[in-house]
Amino acid sequence: MKNQTWLSVQFFAIFFTWGLFIPYWTAWLVESKDFSISAASTVIAVGMIARSF
């Protein structure tokens, strides 16, 4: 894979995850699963912390 292609894929993955997936996942937890905003935020934060390890 060329460097430019690899970099493009990585940028897309990061922006998709941070810009689209995480905010809508939090909203889905609050609206559909009746989580409080703080509980939904904690779930997302724990997932991101676990992913960093």
Stockholm file with secondary structure:
# STOCKHOLM 1.0

chainA/1-53         MKNQTWLSVQFFAIFFTWGLFIPYWTAWLVESKDFSISAASTVIAVGMIARSF
#=GR chainA/1-53 SS CCHHHHHHHHHHHHHHIIIIIHHHHHHHHHHTSCCCHHHHHHHHHHHHHHHHC
#=GC SS_cons        CCHHHHHHHHHHHHHHIIIIIHHHHHHHHHHTSCCCHHHHHHHHHHHHHHHHC
//
